[in-house]
Amino acid sequence: MASNDSVVRRGRAWPLLAIVALLAATAFQLRHQGRFWLCTCGPRFWSGNICSSENSQQFLDPYSFTHVLHGLVYFILLKLLLPRVRPLWRLCMAIALAAGWELLENTNFIINRYREATASLGYSGDTVVNSLGDISCAALGFVIARAFGWRRSVILFVVTEVVLLFWIRDGLILNIIMLIHPIQAIRAWQMCQ
């Protein structure tokens, strides 16, 4: 008969294997879509200037914080919709949602939409490494929301959005608004000086 520890390890192994498979499949699909693995300017861990050509090309950038917010939202939604699913499987689902967004975000349709409707005039899509960083940030947001609970997660969401508005003149909510229904006054305000 299997020991309790081996049952627990096997229970964790499948969702962890699924996460690794999701990340690998996403990376290869992004590369198949024409995304570069790394920034042609040379790989770095962080690029803090959203007005540079390195934005969305390095592992992390200021928009990584919006992906943490994605993870907060994924946690709350999955907890409400699938309360009986084990947390590790819900994390796997959150990573699948984040990976799906990265694949959609890096289609020519969305890239062109960003260029036309937002202040991201020269946007050419993410590198594979940046997309993996964004997915990792969404997973981090999920883990933070699980630790904080939904009330403190909502507070963190609002605080992060306010900080991003002052720091980069953007955030998750503004990003969604500008993709769905661009407002010229917001676009002008967001333009890099």
C-alpha positions as CSV (number, residue, x, y, z in Angstrom):
1,M,0.0,0.0,0.0
2,A,1.3,3.5,-0.9
3,S,2.3,5.7,1.9
4,N,0.5,9.0,2.6
5,D,3.6,11.0,1.5
6,S,3.8,9.3,-1.9
7,V,0.1,9.9,-2.5
8,V,0.6,13.6,-1.7
9,R,3.7,13.8,-4.0
10,R,1.8,12.1,-6.8
11,G,-1.1,14.5,-6.3
12,R,1.3,17.4,-6.8
13,A,3.2,15.9,-9.6
14,W,0.4,15.9,-12.2
15,P,-0.5,19.6,-12.0
16,L,3.2,20.5,-11.9
17,L,3.9,18.4,-15.0
18,A,0.9,20.1,-16.6
19,I,2.4,23.5,-15.8
20,V,5.7,22.6,-17.3
21,A,4.0,21.2,-20.4
22,L,1.9,24.4,-20.7
23,L,5.0,26.7,-20.5
24,A,6.9,24.6,-23.1
25,A,4.0,24.5,-25.5
26,T,3.4,28.2,-25.1
27,A,7.0,29.0,-25.8
28,F,7.2,26.9,-28.9
29,Q,3.8,28.2,-30.2
30,L,5.0,31.8,-29.7
31,R,8.2,31.1,-31.5
32,H,6.1,29.5,-34.3
33,Q,4.1,32.8,-34.4
34,G,7.4,34.5,-35.2
35,R,8.3,35.9,-31.8
36,F,12.0,36.0,-31.1
37,W,13.3,34.0,-28.1
38,L,15.3,36.9,-26.7
39,C,15.7,40.6,-27.3
40,T,17.9,41.3,-30.3
41,C,19.5,44.1,-28.2
42,G,20.8,41.4,-25.8
43,P,19.1,39.7,-22.9
44,R,18.6,41.4,-19.5
45,F,16.3,40.5,-16.6
46,W,14.6,44.0,-16.4
47,S,13.8,46.9,-18.7
48,G,12.3,49.8,-16.9
49,N,11.7,52.2,-19.7
50,I,8.3,51.7,-21.4
51,C,9.3,54.1,-24.2
52,S,12.3,52.1,-25.3
53,S,12.5,49.3,-27.9
54,E,13.3,46.9,-25.0
55,N,9.8,47.2,-23.6
56,S,8.1,43.8,-23.8
57,Q,11.4,42.3,-24.9
58,Q,13.2,41.5,-21.6
59,F,12.0,39.0,-19.0
60,L,10.4,41.7,-16.9
61,D,9.2,45.3,-17.5
62,P,6.8,47.7,-15.9
63,Y,3.9,45.9,-17.6
64,S,4.8,42.8,-15.6
65,F,2.9,44.3,-12.7
66,T,-0.3,44.2,-14.8
67,H,0.2,40.5,-15.2
68,V,0.4,40.1,-11.5
69,L,-3.0,41.8,-11.5
70,H,-4.2,39.2,-14.0
71,G,-3.2,36.5,-11.5
72,L,-5.1,38.2,-8.7
73,V,-8.2,38.2,-10.9
74,Y,-7.7,34.6,-12.0
75,F,-7.4,33.5,-8.4
76,I,-10.7,35.2,-7.4
77,L,-12.6,34.0,-10.5
78,L,-11.4,30.4,-10.3
79,K,-12.0,30.3,-6.5
80,L,-15.6,31.4,-7.1
81,L,-16.3,29.3,-10.2
82,L,-14.4,26.1,-9.1
83,P,-14.3,26.1,-5.3
84,R,-13.9,22.3,-5.1
85,V,-10.9,22.1,-7.4
86,R,-7.6,21.7,-5.6
87,P,-5.5,25.0,-5.4
88,L,-2.6,23.5,-7.4
89,W,-5.0,22.6,-10.3
90,R,-6.5,26.1,-10.1
91,L,-3.0,27.5,-10.4
92,C,-2.5,25.3,-13.5
93,M,-5.7,26.7,-14.9
94,A,-4.6,30.3,-14.1
95,I,-1.3,29.6,-15.9
96,A,-3.3,28.2,-18.9
97,L,-5.4,31.4,-18.9
98,A,-2.2,33.6,-18.8
99,A,-0.6,31.5,-21.6
100,G,-3.7,31.8,-23.7
101,W,-3.6,35.6,-23.3
102,E,0.1,35.7,-24.3
103,L,-0.7,33.7,-27.4
104,L,-3.6,36.0,-28.3
105,E,-1.7,39.1,-27.4
106,N,1.1,38.2,-29.8
107,T,-1.1,37.6,-32.8
108,N,-0.8,40.1,-35.6
109,F,-4.4,41.3,-35.0
110,I,-3.7,42.3,-31.3
111,I,-0.3,43.7,-32.1
112,N,-1.8,45.9,-34.8
113,R,-4.6,46.9,-32.4
114,Y,-2.1,48.0,-29.8
115,R,-0.3,50.1,-32.5
116,E,-3.5,51.7,-33.7
117,A,-5.4,52.2,-30.5
118,T,-2.8,52.8,-27.7
119,A,0.4,54.7,-27.1
120,S,2.4,51.6,-28.1
121,L,3.2,52.9,-31.6
122,G,6.3,50.7,-32.2
123,Y,5.0,47.6,-30.5
124,S,6.1,44.5,-32.4
125,G,5.0,41.8,-29.9
126,D,6.7,40.2,-26.9
127,T,9.7,38.0,-27.0
128,V,9.2,34.4,-25.8
129,V,11.2,35.2,-22.7
130,N,9.0,38.3,-21.9
131,S,5.8,36.2,-22.4
132,L,7.2,33.6,-20.0
133,G,8.0,36.4,-17.5
134,D,4.4,37.7,-17.9
135,I,3.0,34.2,-17.3
136,S,5.3,33.9,-14.2
137,C,3.9,37.2,-12.9
138,A,0.4,36.0,-13.4
139,A,1.3,32.9,-11.4
140,L,2.8,35.1,-8.7
141,G,-0.4,37.1,-8.6
142,F,-2.4,33.9,-8.1
143,V,-0.1,32.8,-5.2
144,I,-0.3,36.3,-3.6
145,A,-4.1,36.3,-3.9
146,R,-4.3,32.9,-2.3
147,A,-2.1,34.1,0.6
148,F,-3.9,37.5,1.0
149,G,-7.5,36.5,0.5
150,W,-9.9,38.3,-1.8
151,R,-10.3,41.5,0.3
152,R,-6.6,42.3,0.6
153,S,-6.2,41.2,-3.1
154,V,-8.7,43.8,-4.2
155,I,-6.8,46.5,-2.1
156,L,-3.5,45.4,-3.7
157,F,-5.2,45.6,-7.2
158,V,-6.3,49.1,-6.6
159,V,-3.0,50.3,-5.1
160,T,-1.1,48.7,-8.0
161,E,-3.3,50.4,-10.6
162,V,-2.9,53.8,-9.0
163,V,0.9,53.4,-8.8
164,L,1.1,52.3,-12.4
165,L,-1.1,55.3,-13.5
166,F,1.5,57.7,-11.9
167,W,4.6,55.7,-12.9
168,I,3.9,54.6,-16.5
169,R,0.5,56.3,-17.3
170,D,-1.1,53.0,-17.9
171,G,-2.4,50.0,-16.0
172,L,-4.5,46.9,-16.6
173,I,-7.9,48.8,-16.6
174,L,-6.6,51.5,-18.9
175,N,-5.0,48.9,-21.2
176,I,-8.4,47.1,-21.5
177,I,-10.3,50.3,-22.1
178,M,-7.8,51.4,-24.8
179,L,-8.0,48.0,-26.6
180,I,-11.8,47.9,-26.6
181,H,-12.7,51.5,-27.0
182,P,-9.7,53.9,-27.5
183,I,-10.1,57.4,-26.1
184,Q,-7.9,59.9,-27.9
185,A,-7.4,62.1,-24.8
186,I,-6.0,59.1,-22.8
187,R,-3.8,58.1,-25.7
188,A,-2.4,61.7,-25.9
189,W,-1.8,61.6,-22.1
190,Q,0.0,58.3,-22.4
191,M,2.4,59.3,-25.2
192,C,6.0,59.1,-24.2
193,Q,7.8,62.5,-24.1
